[in-house]
Amino acid sequence: MRLHLQEGLVLQQIQQIRKHQPRCGGRKLFIELLPFFDQHNIKMGRDAFFDLLRRNKLLVRKLKRNVYTTMSKHHFRRYPNLAKDFTPLKAHELWVADITYIPTKHRHAYLFLITDAYSRKIVGFHLSDDMKVSSGIMALKKALAQKPPDAIVIHHSDRGIQYCSTEYTNLLQQHNCQISMTQNSDPYENAIAERVNGILKTELISNYYKEPLRLPGILPGVLPFTTIAEGTAA
């Protein structure tokens, strides 16, 4: 009977969290609920927690990716991977950049993100209805505005045309940025950027873009994205 009551309390807390983050995953839920477990003397490990989610059909299914945002067939220079085995010890030592798509009612929007690998803060972002170099420049300029003038940051990205273009790389070099790129299509070479994109798209804002977006700009009426963009993303 006590177990049944404890599970009922946990399910109530999950429902409260999911009201604000409908696709919040099991691992994040478990970590967020640990203080609640201690407060109510609930002894529930991770396996038991996931079993509770499974029995109540509360596991979140991964969304299929069917839009490609990397256009790597171009004549621009491709730079070596400087981020491999590099561990930043403070902010503005390593930035990771990526583009993710956001499905809307009638089309796709594209979210350009630059994340600081140490703090996990999104330092640059831009939402656009295209994947042009100019959209990437908009996100980069926001990141550069936060960079200390004397900081030498590694900017890591895939080998897409947006990041290899002369305009983009020139802007990086003008601001003491070292250019780093993945060497193949393996997403683990840019794992932090991929993870941040996944959190934003599948956990925080996936239920908010049923209507067409006003582009370019920031997601209208989506508080979780603007909050994350100004703070920590992980």
GROMACS elastic network, one bead per residue, 0.5 to 0.9 nm:
[ bonds ]
;  ai    aj funct       b0    kb
    1     4     6  0.51003   500
    1     5     6  0.64034   500
    1     6     6  0.87421   500
    2     5     6  0.51491   500
    2     6     6  0.62087   500
    2     7     6  0.86488   500
    3     6     6  0.50790   500
    3     7     6  0.61448   500
    3     8     6  0.85504   500
    3    42     6  0.88661   500
    4     7     6  0.52198   500
    4     8     6  0.62180   500
    4     9     6  0.88058   500
    5     8     6  0.50138   500
    5     9     6  0.63357   500
    5    10     6  0.87254   500
    6     9     6  0.51382   500
    6    10     6  0.62792   500
    6    11     6  0.86575   500
    6    40     6  0.85717   500
    6    42     6  0.66178   500
    6    43     6  0.88879   500
    7    10     6  0.50230   500
    7    11     6  0.60983   500
    7    12     6  0.86038   500
    7    42     6  0.89436   500
    7    49     6  0.89954   500
    7    52     6  0.75760   500
    8    11     6  0.51296   500
    8    12     6  0.62771   500
    8    13     6  0.88050   500
    9    12     6  0.51592   500
    9    13     6  0.64543   500
    9    14     6  0.87869   500
   10    13     6  0.51512   500
   10    14     6  0.62460   500
   10    15     6  0.87142   500
   10    33     6  0.81606   500
   10    36     6  0.85239   500
   10    37     6  0.82824   500
   10    42     6  0.89368   500
   10    49     6  0.89931   500
   11    15     6  0.62281   500
   11    16     6  0.87058   500
   11    52     6  0.84336   500
   11    53     6  0.84574   500
   11    56     6  0.88116   500
   12    15     6  0.51605   500
   12    16     6  0.63925   500
   12    17     6  0.88924   500
   13    16     6  0.50483   500
   13    17     6  0.63612   500
   13    18     6  0.86062   500
   13    33     6  0.78634   500
   13    36     6  0.86368   500
   14    17     6  0.51961   500
   14    18     6  0.60682   500
   14    19     6  0.86347   500
   14    29     6  0.72694   500
   14    33     6  0.83404   500
   15    18     6  0.50492   500
   15    19     6  0.62041   500
   15    22     6  0.87973   500
   16    19     6  0.53407   500
   16    20     6  0.74057   500
   17    20     6  0.57639   500
   17    21     6  0.61337   500
   17    22     6  0.76699   500
   17    24     6  0.78941   500
   17    29     6  0.80075   500
   18    23     6  0.68839   500
   18    24     6  0.65655   500
   19    22     6  0.58645   500
   20    24     6  0.89205   500
   20   204     6  0.81513   500
   20   224     6  0.87050   500
   21    24     6  0.53475   500
   21   203     6  0.62008   500
   21   204     6  0.55298   500
   21   205     6  0.79437   500
   21   207     6  0.89101   500
   21   224     6  0.86544   500
   22    25     6  0.89120   500
   22    60     6  0.89832   500
   22   203     6  0.67747   500
   22   204     6  0.74308   500
   22   205     6  0.87408   500
   22   206     6  0.82720   500
   22   207     6  0.74252   500
   23    59     6  0.89276   500
   23    60     6  0.61933   500
   23    61     6  0.86488   500
   23   202     6  0.62653   500
   23   204     6  0.68493   500
   23   205     6  0.86328   500
   23   206     6  0.75603   500
   23   207     6  0.84023   500
   24    27     6  0.85998   500
   24    28     6  0.67375   500
   24    29     6  0.66643   500
   24    60     6  0.75347   500
   24   199     6  0.84457   500
   24   202     6  0.80653   500
   24   204     6  0.72817   500
   25    28     6  0.55539   500
   25    29     6  0.61626   500
   25    30     6  0.87335   500
   25    59     6  0.72868   500
   25    60     6  0.60445   500
   25    61     6  0.89219   500
   25   203     6  0.70773   500
   26    30     6  0.60872   500
   26    31     6  0.87177   500
   26    49     6  0.82629   500
   26    50     6  0.68051   500
   26    53     6  0.77374   500
   26    58     6  0.85539   500
   26    59     6  0.67198   500
   26    60     6  0.75014   500
   27    30     6  0.52054   500
   27    31     6  0.64181   500
   27    32     6  0.86558   500
   27    46     6  0.81726   500
   27    50     6  0.85652   500
   28    31     6  0.52532   500
   28    32     6  0.60899   500
   28    33     6  0.85708   500
   29    32     6  0.50966   500
   29    33     6  0.60878   500
   29    34     6  0.87517   500
   30    33     6  0.52027   500
   30    34     6  0.63556   500
   30    45     6  0.88116   500
   30    46     6  0.69589   500
   30    49     6  0.71729   500
   30    50     6  0.85673   500
   31    34     6  0.54000   500
   31    35     6  0.83094   500
   32    35     6  0.71715   500
   32    36     6  0.81059   500
   33    36     6  0.50950   500
   33    37     6  0.62592   500
   33    38     6  0.88412   500
   34    37     6  0.50120   500
   34    38     6  0.63879   500
   34    39     6  0.86732   500
   35    38     6  0.51193   500
   35    39     6  0.61132   500
   35    40     6  0.87074   500
   36    39     6  0.50293   500
   36    40     6  0.62450   500
   36    41     6  0.83108   500
   36    42     6  0.80496   500
   37    40     6  0.53708   500
   37    41     6  0.57018   500
   37    43     6  0.68748   500
   37    44     6  0.76087   500
   38    42     6  0.63058   500
   38    43     6  0.80991   500
   39    42     6  0.78173   500
   44    47     6  0.81609   500
   44    48     6  0.60013   500
   44    49     6  0.63351   500
   45    48     6  0.53756   500
   45    49     6  0.61268   500
   45    50     6  0.87486   500
   46    50     6  0.62109   500
   46    51     6  0.85413   500
   47    50     6  0.52242   500
   47    51     6  0.61452   500
   47    52     6  0.86442   500
   48    52     6  0.62026   500
   48    53     6  0.87314   500
   49    52     6  0.50609   500
   49    53     6  0.63903   500
   49    54     6  0.86760   500
   50    54     6  0.60708   500
   50    55     6  0.85848   500
   50    58     6  0.89991   500
   50    59     6  0.78671   500
   51    55     6  0.60944   500
   51    56     6  0.85721   500
   52    55     6  0.52467   500
   52    56     6  0.62874   500
   52    57     6  0.85534   500
   52    58     6  0.82742   500
   53    56     6  0.52725   500
   53    57     6  0.59746   500
   53    59     6  0.56478   500
   54    57     6  0.50066   500
   54    58     6  0.60099   500
   54    59     6  0.58715   500
   55    58     6  0.77412   500
   56    59     6  0.82638   500
   57    60     6  0.85887   500
   62   202     6  0.78054   500
   63   202     6  0.72683   500
   65    68     6  0.80161   500
   65   101     6  0.89801   500
   67   100     6  0.87346   500
   67   101     6  0.69862   500
   67   108     6  0.88078   500
   68    71     6  0.79701   500
   68   100     6  0.85700   500
   68   101     6  0.82564   500
   69    98     6  0.87902   500
   69    99     6  0.63144   500
   69   100     6  0.66794   500
   69   101     6  0.72908   500
   69   110     6  0.83489   500
   69   131     6  0.76022   500
   69   160     6  0.80625   500
   70    98     6  0.89218   500
   70    99     6  0.79203   500
   70   158     6  0.73994   500
   70   159     6  0.73914   500
   70   161     6  0.76153   500
   70   162     6  0.85345   500
   71    74     6  0.77041   500
   71   159     6  0.76951   500
   71   161     6  0.57750   500
   71   162     6  0.80631   500
   72   158     6  0.82848   500
   72   159     6  0.55058   500
   72   161     6  0.58875   500
   72   164     6  0.88060   500
   73    76     6  0.89580   500
   73   159     6  0.88578   500
   73   160     6  0.78412   500
   73   161     6  0.76318   500
   74    77     6  0.86604   500
   74   160     6  0.83081   500
   74   161     6  0.65030   500
   74   164     6  0.87143   500
   75    78     6  0.88702   500
   75   161     6  0.87566   500
   76   161     6  0.73719   500
   76   164     6  0.57595   500
   76   165     6  0.61451   500
   76   166     6  0.74302   500
   77   159     6  0.89910   500
   77   164     6  0.62534   500
   77   165     6  0.80376   500
   77   166     6  0.86300   500
   78   159     6  0.63520   500
   78   164     6  0.64009   500
   78   180     6  0.87480   500
   78   181     6  0.71360   500
   78   182     6  0.89649   500
   78   183     6  0.85883   500
   79    82     6  0.87064   500
   79   159     6  0.80380   500
   79   164     6  0.81350   500
   79   179     6  0.65209   500
   79   180     6  0.57310   500
   79   181     6  0.55432   500
   79   182     6  0.81948   500
   79   183     6  0.84336   500
   80   179     6  0.78863   500
   80   180     6  0.56291   500
   80   181     6  0.56737   500
   80   182     6  0.72071   500
   80   183     6  0.69669   500
   81    84     6  0.61193   500
   81   156     6  0.76277   500
   81   157     6  0.89996   500
   81   179     6  0.82994   500
   81   182     6  0.55402   500
   81   183     6  0.65494   500
   81   189     6  0.86778   500
   82    85     6  0.83044   500
   82    86     6  0.73909   500
   82   154     6  0.74176   500
   82   155     6  0.89049   500
   82   156     6  0.76804   500
   82   178     6  0.83175   500
   82   179     6  0.76544   500
   82   180     6  0.50915   500
   82   181     6  0.73523   500
   82   182     6  0.88437   500
   83    86     6  0.50697   500
   83    87     6  0.79936   500
   83    94     6  0.76038   500
   83   154     6  0.73453   500
   83   155     6  0.85283   500
   83   156     6  0.66492   500
   83   180     6  0.65465   500
   83   181     6  0.80318   500
   83   182     6  0.86706   500
   83   189     6  0.85249   500
   83   190     6  0.88797   500
   84    87     6  0.86178   500
   84   182     6  0.88982   500
   84   189     6  0.75527   500
   86    94     6  0.85850   500
   87    93     6  0.89198   500
   87    94     6  0.83810   500
   87   117     6  0.86692   500
   87   118     6  0.82097   500
   88    91     6  0.73674   500
   88    92     6  0.83556   500
   88    93     6  0.57388   500
   88    94     6  0.62754   500
   88   117     6  0.70780   500
   88   118     6  0.57581   500
   89    93     6  0.74932   500
   89   118     6  0.68182   500
   90    93     6  0.63736   500
   90    94     6  0.87532   500
   90   117     6  0.89491   500
   90   118     6  0.58877   500
   90   119     6  0.76267   500
   91    94     6  0.74263   500
   91    95     6  0.88604   500
   91   116     6  0.65325   500
   91   117     6  0.74931   500
   91   118     6  0.53443   500
   91   119     6  0.59642   500
   91   120     6  0.88876   500
   92    95     6  0.67775   500
   92   116     6  0.63181   500
   92   117     6  0.80641   500
   92   118     6  0.76327   500
   92   119     6  0.86919   500
   92   146     6  0.89052   500
   92   147     6  0.65417   500
   92   148     6  0.78817   500
   92   151     6  0.67278   500
   92   152     6  0.75167   500
   92   153     6  0.55464   500
   92   154     6  0.81098   500
   93   116     6  0.78305   500
   93   117     6  0.78790   500
   93   118     6  0.76543   500
   93   151     6  0.73567   500
   93   152     6  0.65305   500
   93   154     6  0.60105   500
   93   155     6  0.86153   500
   94   115     6  0.85105   500
   94   116     6  0.60733   500
   94   117     6  0.55618   500
   94   118     6  0.71784   500
   94   152     6  0.88115   500
   94   153     6  0.53865   500
   94   155     6  0.60902   500
   94   156     6  0.72649   500
   95   114     6  0.63298   500
   95   115     6  0.54443   500
   95   117     6  0.56078   500
   95   118     6  0.84248   500
   95   123     6  0.85236   500
   95   153     6  0.69158   500
   95   154     6  0.60479   500
   95   156     6  0.59935   500
   95   157     6  0.85409   500
   95   193     6  0.89239   500
   96   113     6  0.81694   500
   96   114     6  0.55582   500
   96   115     6  0.52678   500
   96   116     6  0.64871   500
   96   117     6  0.65233   500
   96   154     6  0.83175   500
   96   155     6  0.60040   500
   96   157     6  0.58400   500
   96   190     6  0.70480   500
   96   191     6  0.88991   500
   96   192     6  0.70330   500
   96   193     6  0.56235   500
   97   112     6  0.75290   500
   97   113     6  0.56206   500
   97   115     6  0.63950   500
   97   124     6  0.88422   500
   97   140     6  0.89675   500
   97   155     6  0.72834   500
   97   156     6  0.61293   500
   97   158     6  0.77795   500
   97   163     6  0.87106   500
   97   190     6  0.81991   500
   97   193     6  0.60628   500
   97   194     6  0.89333   500
   98   111     6  0.84051   500
   98   112     6  0.61155   500
   98   113     6  0.55814   500
   98   114     6  0.67055   500
   98   115     6  0.87464   500
   98   156     6  0.88917   500
   98   157     6  0.62292   500
   98   158     6  0.72174   500
   98   190     6  0.82277   500
   98   193     6  0.58866   500
   98   194     6  0.71554   500
   98   197     6  0.78743   500
   99   110     6  0.66311   500
   99   111     6  0.55752   500
   99   113     6  0.62205   500
   99   114     6  0.89409   500
   99   131     6  0.83774   500
   99   136     6  0.86436   500
   99   193     6  0.87070   500
   99   194     6  0.87864   500
   99   197     6  0.78836   500
  100   109     6  0.85202   500
  100   110     6  0.57597   500
  100   111     6  0.52943   500
  100   112     6  0.67355   500
  100   113     6  0.81454   500
  100   194     6  0.84875   500
  100   197     6  0.63644   500
  100   198     6  0.85501   500
  100   201     6  0.81593   500
  101   108     6  0.62657   500
  101   109     6  0.56546   500
  101   111     6  0.60967   500
  101   112     6  0.88884   500
  101   201     6  0.83715   500
  102   107     6  0.86815   500
  102   108     6  0.55406   500
  102   109     6  0.50331   500
  102   110     6  0.60061   500
  102   111     6  0.71727   500
  102   201     6  0.70141   500
  102   206     6  0.82268   500
  102   209     6  0.79871   500
  103   106     6  0.80256   500
  103   107     6  0.62695   500
  103   109     6  0.63874   500
  103   110     6  0.87707   500
  103   206     6  0.87418   500
  103   209     6  0.73392   500
  103   210     6  0.82881   500
  104   107     6  0.53825   500
  104   108     6  0.56331   500
  104   109     6  0.70365   500
  104   209     6  0.55653   500
  104   210     6  0.56982   500
  104   211     6  0.62836   500
  104   212     6  0.57437   500
  104   213     6  0.72417   500
  105   108     6  0.82507   500
  105   209     6  0.74778   500
  105   210     6  0.54348   500
  105   211     6  0.55048   500
  105   212     6  0.57487   500
  105   213     6  0.88572   500
  106   211     6  0.82434   500
  106   212     6  0.67083   500
  107   129     6  0.85897   500
  107   212     6  0.79470   500
  108   129     6  0.69915   500
  108   130     6  0.86355   500
  109   127     6  0.69866   500
  109   128     6  0.58454   500
  109   130     6  0.70002   500
  109   131     6  0.89037   500
  109   213     6  0.79750   500
  109   215     6  0.81550   500
  110   126     6  0.82673   500
  110   127     6  0.57460   500
  110   128     6  0.52414   500
  110   129     6  0.59510   500
  110   130     6  0.63964   500
  110   131     6  0.66353   500
  111   125     6  0.70639   500
  111   126     6  0.58594   500
  111   128     6  0.64256   500
  111   129     6  0.87787   500
  111   131     6  0.88644   500
  111   197     6  0.86696   500
  112   124     6  0.79160   500
  112   125     6  0.53156   500
  112   126     6  0.51259   500
  112   127     6  0.62587   500
  112   128     6  0.79414   500
  112   131     6  0.86279   500
  112   135     6  0.73539   500
  112   136     6  0.61781   500
  112   138     6  0.86833   500
  112   139     6  0.62656   500
  112   140     6  0.89200   500
  113   122     6  0.69074   500
  113   123     6  0.79209   500
  113   124     6  0.57685   500
  113   126     6  0.68166   500
  113   127     6  0.88089   500
  113   136     6  0.84240   500
  113   139     6  0.65922   500
  113   140     6  0.85102   500
  113   193     6  0.78285   500
  113   196     6  0.87057   500
  113   197     6  0.78633   500
  114   121     6  0.86655   500
  114   122     6  0.58338   500
  114   123     6  0.58017   500
  114   125     6  0.62448   500
  114   139     6  0.70099   500
  114   140     6  0.71994   500
  114   143     6  0.69777   500
  114   155     6  0.87327   500
  114   193     6  0.76163   500
  115   118     6  0.88084   500
  115   119     6  0.83892   500
  115   120     6  0.59930   500
  115   121     6  0.56296   500
  115   123     6  0.56114   500
  115   124     6  0.69568   500
  115   125     6  0.87644   500
  115   143     6  0.86043   500
  115   192     6  0.80678   500
  115   193     6  0.66874   500
  115   196     6  0.79000   500
  115   233     6  0.83472   500
  116   119     6  0.57574   500
  116   120     6  0.51510   500
  116   121     6  0.53821   500
  116   122     6  0.62740   500
  116   123     6  0.64801   500
  117   120     6  0.52512   500
  117   121     6  0.76728   500
  117   192     6  0.69415   500
  117   193     6  0.84217   500
  118   121     6  0.80405   500
  119   122     6  0.87250   500
  119   232     6  0.68937   500
  119   233     6  0.85583   500
  119   234     6  0.87332   500
  120   123     6  0.88848   500
  120   192     6  0.83222   500
  120   196     6  0.82267   500
  120   231     6  0.84173   500
  120   232     6  0.55309   500
  120   233     6  0.54904   500
  120   234     6  0.59370   500
  121   228     6  0.78557   500
  121   229     6  0.70998   500
  121   230     6  0.73296   500
  121   231     6  0.56103   500
  121   233     6  0.55225   500
  121   234     6  0.79066   500
  122   125     6  0.71741   500
  122   143     6  0.82799   500
  122   196     6  0.86785   500
  122   228     6  0.73510   500
  122   229     6  0.51543   500
  122   230     6  0.68584   500
  122   231     6  0.70322   500
  122   232     6  0.69619   500
  122   233     6  0.65498   500
  123   139     6  0.84052   500
  123   140     6  0.85897   500
  123   142     6  0.68153   500
  123   144     6  0.82141   500
  123   145     6  0.88038   500
  123   146     6  0.69835   500
  123   147     6  0.87490   500
  123   229     6  0.72204   500
  123   230     6  0.77292   500
  123   231     6  0.88397   500
  124   138     6  0.81582   500
  124   140     6  0.58647   500
  124   141     6  0.73074   500
  124   144     6  0.79555   500
  124   145     6  0.88888   500
  124   146     6  0.87068   500
  124   229     6  0.79326   500
  125   136     6  0.84134   500
  125   138     6  0.75029   500
  125   140     6  0.75367   500
  125   142     6  0.70267   500
  125   143     6  0.78317   500
  125   218     6  0.87499   500
  125   229     6  0.75725   500
  126   135     6  0.66725   500
  126   136     6  0.73462   500
  126   137     6  0.88731   500
  126   138     6  0.62126   500
  126   140     6  0.87643   500
  126   142     6  0.86855   500
  126   216     6  0.79191   500
  126   217     6  0.67301   500
  126   218     6  0.69771   500
  127   130     6  0.88123   500
  127   135     6  0.77379   500
  127   139     6  0.85983   500
  127   215     6  0.71193   500
  127   216     6  0.58504   500
  127   217     6  0.54630   500
  127   218     6  0.57959   500
  127   219     6  0.73127   500
  128   131     6  0.72363   500
  128   132     6  0.87915   500
  128   135     6  0.65237   500
  128   215     6  0.58432   500
  128   217     6  0.67294   500
  128   218     6  0.85889   500
  129   215     6  0.61637   500
  129   216     6  0.64201   500
  130   135     6  0.74852   500
  130   216     6  0.89313   500
  131   134     6  0.82417   500
  131   135     6  0.65334   500
  131   136     6  0.77101   500
  131   162     6  0.75742   500
  132   135     6  0.54923   500
  132   136     6  0.70034   500
  132   161     6  0.87309   500
  132   162     6  0.66276   500
  133   136     6  0.51994   500
  133   137     6  0.62919   500
  133   138     6  0.88621   500
  133   161     6  0.74447   500
  133   163     6  0.75647   500
  133   165     6  0.72421   500
  133   167     6  0.79953   500
  133   168     6  0.73540   500
  134   138     6  0.63903   500
  134   162     6  0.81226   500
  134   167     6  0.87748   500
  134   168     6  0.85689   500
  135   138     6  0.51993   500
  135   139     6  0.67960   500
  135   140     6  0.88528   500
  135   162     6  0.84062   500
  135   216     6  0.89361   500
  136   139     6  0.53105   500
  136   140     6  0.62353   500
  136   141     6  0.87287   500
  136   162     6  0.62803   500
  136   163     6  0.75158   500
  136   168     6  0.77503   500
  137   141     6  0.60680   500
  137   142     6  0.86963   500
  137   162     6  0.84194   500
  137   163     6  0.89645   500
  137   167     6  0.81741   500
  137   168     6  0.63195   500
  137   171     6  0.84141   500
  138   141     6  0.53491   500
  138   142     6  0.66165   500
  138   143     6  0.89782   500
  139   142     6  0.53366   500
  139   143     6  0.65218   500
  139   144     6  0.88665   500
  140   143     6  0.50694   500
  140   144     6  0.61390   500
  140   145     6  0.86113   500
  140   168     6  0.82756   500
  140   171     6  0.85644   500
  140   172     6  0.83921   500
  141   144     6  0.50472   500
  141   145     6  0.61713   500
  141   146     6  0.89748   500
  141   171     6  0.86626   500
  142   145     6  0.52358   500
  142   146     6  0.70012   500
  143   146     6  0.54732   500
  143   147     6  0.66117   500
  144   147     6  0.50255   500
  144   148     6  0.83133   500
  144   149     6  0.89387   500
  144   172     6  0.85928   500
  144   175     6  0.75345   500
  145   148     6  0.82548   500
  147   150     6  0.83699   500
  147   151     6  0.68233   500
  147   152     6  0.89801   500
  147   153     6  0.84470   500
  147   175     6  0.88844   500
  148   151     6  0.53474   500
  148   152     6  0.87242   500
  149   152     6  0.84006   500
  149   175     6  0.75949   500
  149   176     6  0.82195   500
  150   175     6  0.89848   500
  150   176     6  0.78563   500
  151   175     6  0.88799   500
  151   176     6  0.72478   500
  151   177     6  0.83282   500
  152   175     6  0.82009   500
  152   176     6  0.53342   500
  152   177     6  0.55763   500
  152   178     6  0.71158   500
  153   176     6  0.70182   500
  153   178     6  0.61272   500
  153   179     6  0.86890   500
  154   176     6  0.89648   500
  154   177     6  0.57141   500
  154   179     6  0.59617   500
  154   180     6  0.65152   500
  155   172     6  0.79396   500
  155   177     6  0.63919   500
  155   178     6  0.60091   500
  155   179     6  0.51912   500
  155   180     6  0.57454   500
  155   181     6  0.80960   500
  156   178     6  0.85162   500
  156   179     6  0.64113   500
  156   181     6  0.53014   500
  156   182     6  0.75485   500
  156   190     6  0.75762   500
  157   160     6  0.80566   500
  157   163     6  0.69983   500
  157   179     6  0.84093   500
  157   180     6  0.65241   500
  157   182     6  0.63808   500
  157   189     6  0.88475   500
  157   190     6  0.67958   500
  157   193     6  0.84608   500
  158   163     6  0.73919   500
  158   164     6  0.88092   500
  158   180     6  0.84577   500
  158   181     6  0.52066   500
  158   182     6  0.50073   500
  158   183     6  0.78571   500
  158   184     6  0.81756   500
  158   185     6  0.78181   500
  158   187     6  0.88789   500
  158   189     6  0.83842   500
  158   190     6  0.73324   500
  159   162     6  0.81931   500
  159   163     6  0.65429   500
  159   164     6  0.63239   500
  159   181     6  0.59426   500
  159   182     6  0.64250   500
  159   183     6  0.77119   500
  159   184     6  0.82474   500
  159   185     6  0.87023   500
  160   163     6  0.56615   500
  160   164     6  0.63234   500
  160   165     6  0.85983   500
  161   164     6  0.50016   500
  161   165     6  0.56562   500
  162   165     6  0.57265   500
  162   168     6  0.71643   500
  163   166     6  0.85187   500
  163   167     6  0.88880   500
  163   168     6  0.59639   500
  163   169     6  0.68681   500
  163   181     6  0.87536   500
  164   167     6  0.84830   500
  164   168     6  0.67981   500
  164   169     6  0.63515   500
  164   181     6  0.89595   500
  165   168     6  0.53945   500
  165   169     6  0.62539   500
  165   170     6  0.84602   500
  166   169     6  0.53039   500
  166   170     6  0.58173   500
  166   171     6  0.84552   500
  167   170     6  0.53281   500
  167   171     6  0.63290   500
  167   172     6  0.88766   500
  168   171     6  0.53019   500
  168   172     6  0.64771   500
  168   173     6  0.89121   500
  169   172     6  0.50385   500
  169   173     6  0.62398   500
  169   174     6  0.86013   500
  169   177     6  0.89848   500
  169   179     6  0.74473   500
  170   173     6  0.51631   500
  170   174     6  0.61179   500
  170   175     6  0.88135   500
  171   174     6  0.51380   500
  171   175     6  0.66105   500
  171   177     6  0.86414   500
  172   175     6  0.54000   500
  172   176     6  0.66776   500
  172   177     6  0.50623   500
  172   178     6  0.72813   500
  172   179     6  0.73969   500
  173   176     6  0.53294   500
  173   177     6  0.53079   500
  173   178     6  0.68803   500
  173   179     6  0.79373   500
  174   177     6  0.74916   500
  181   189     6  0.86364   500
  181   190     6  0.86860   500
  182   185     6  0.73555   500
  182   186     6  0.79037   500
  182   187     6  0.87199   500
  182   189     6  0.57835   500
  182   190     6  0.70245   500
  183   186     6  0.81880   500
  183   189     6  0.79214   500
  184   187     6  0.85718   500
  184   189     6  0.80550   500
  185   188     6  0.87896   500
  185   189     6  0.80824   500
  186   189     6  0.58141   500
  186   190     6  0.79245   500
  187   190     6  0.55412   500
  187   191     6  0.59352   500
  187   194     6  0.69829   500
  188   192     6  0.82465   500
  188   194     6  0.81215   500
  189   192     6  0.87376   500
  190   193     6  0.57477   500
  190   194     6  0.63679   500
  190   195     6  0.88092   500
  191   194     6  0.50781   500
  191   195     6  0.60461   500
  191   196     6  0.86688   500
  192   195     6  0.50783   500
  192   196     6  0.62298   500
  192   197     6  0.86062   500
  193   196     6  0.52166   500
  193   197     6  0.61972   500
  193   198     6  0.85967   500
  194   197     6  0.51631   500
  194   198     6  0.61980   500
  194   199     6  0.87894   500
  195   198     6  0.50185   500
  195   199     6  0.62726   500
  195   200     6  0.87445   500
  195   234     6  0.84700   500
  196   199     6  0.51589   500
  196   200     6  0.62941   500
  196   201     6  0.85800   500
  196   233     6  0.64677   500
  196   234     6  0.68728   500
  197   200     6  0.52914   500
  197   201     6  0.60179   500
  197   202     6  0.82423   500
  198   201     6  0.52632   500
  198   202     6  0.55835   500
  198   203     6  0.73225   500
  199   202     6  0.56718   500
  199   203     6  0.51517   500
  199   204     6  0.64758   500
  199   205     6  0.87545   500
  199   233     6  0.79131   500
  199   234     6  0.78300   500
  200   203     6  0.59016   500
  200   204     6  0.50945   500
  200   205     6  0.61187   500
  200   206     6  0.78962   500
  200   224     6  0.83771   500
  200   225     6  0.68643   500
  200   228     6  0.82562   500
  200   233     6  0.81716   500
  201   204     6  0.62186   500
  201   205     6  0.55832   500
  201   206     6  0.54670   500
  202   205     6  0.66887   500
  202   206     6  0.52458   500
  202   207     6  0.86111   500
  203   206     6  0.64203   500
  203   207     6  0.87771   500
  204   207     6  0.79297   500
  204   208     6  0.86302   500
  204   224     6  0.61303   500
  204   225     6  0.71096   500
  205   208     6  0.53547   500
  205   209     6  0.72080   500
  205   222     6  0.70420   500
  205   223     6  0.88249   500
  205   224     6  0.68752   500
  205   225     6  0.68875   500
  206   209     6  0.65737   500
  206   210     6  0.87135   500
  207   210     6  0.69781   500
  208   211     6  0.79573   500
  208   221     6  0.83645   500
  208   222     6  0.67975   500
  209   212     6  0.70687   500
  209   213     6  0.73189   500
  209   219     6  0.83790   500
  209   222     6  0.86245   500
  210   213     6  0.88416   500
  212   215     6  0.89271   500
  213   216     6  0.84396   500
  213   217     6  0.88624   500
  213   218     6  0.88552   500
  213   219     6  0.67882   500
  213   220     6  0.69723   500
  214   217     6  0.69289   500
  214   218     6  0.81473   500
  214   219     6  0.75770   500
  214   220     6  0.70865   500
  215   218     6  0.76485   500
  215   219     6  0.82912   500
  216   219     6  0.89779   500
  217   220     6  0.81556   500
  218   221     6  0.88692   500
  218   222     6  0.85438   500
  218   225     6  0.86240   500
  218   226     6  0.78528   500
  219   222     6  0.57446   500
  219   223     6  0.85629   500
  219   225     6  0.74891   500
  219   226     6  0.80290   500
  220   223     6  0.84088   500
  222   225     6  0.59177   500
  222   226     6  0.69092   500
  222   227     6  0.89374   500
  223   226     6  0.53507   500
  223   227     6  0.60086   500
  223   228     6  0.85539   500
  224   227     6  0.51338   500
  224   228     6  0.60960   500
  224   229     6  0.85274   500
  225   228     6  0.51659   500
  225   229     6  0.60174   500
  225   230     6  0.86973   500
  226   229     6  0.50460   500
  226   230     6  0.64050   500
  226   231     6  0.87770   500
  227   230     6  0.54238   500
  227   231     6  0.63723   500
  227   232     6  0.86473   500
  228   231     6  0.50485   500
  228   232     6  0.59077   500
  228   233     6  0.54217   500
  228   234     6  0.87761   500
  229   232     6  0.73627   500
  229   233     6  0.71646   500
  230   233     6  0.87368   500
